[in-house]
Amino acid sequence: MTGSDAPATLPVMTRILYIHHGTGIGGAPLSLLGLIRGLDRTAFEPVVLCLYASAAVGLFQRAGIETYVARTSRDFSHTALDWYRLTRPRDLVRLADRLALALPTVLETRRLLVRLRP
């Protein structure tokens, strides 16, 4: 085939995974929606993962954005963390408890990254 006879190749789109951790319609999901609407949709394919089944899920879905709800993920905000003195046994136990609570989120995130391929 010559140049004009060759089949057109489709551009490779980059998938971007956004994680929304809120539960309502406010500044965060509206800002995220605005950011996604500004994407060049011929180059980027947005995917939103909501940590909670909330009104934000419908907001993204109505905008035509591929949207998922996490099954077992937990929001472990930096504000919920604490200072740990690793020389104190009590703090070591508290840290181990926090890490154990985060393990299901880490495992689910890994599964989702494999499945969604952002």
HUTA-V262448 format. One record per helix or strand of 2 or more residues. SS is the DSSP state (2 for helix, 1 for strand). FROM is the first residue (numbers start at 1). TO is the last residue. If there is no record, write none. Layout:
# HUTA-V262448
[[SS	FROM	TO] [SS	FROM	TO]]
This chain:
# HUTA-V262448
[[1	14	20] [2	27	37] [1	44	50] [2	55	62] [1	66	69] [2	78	80] [2	89	116]]
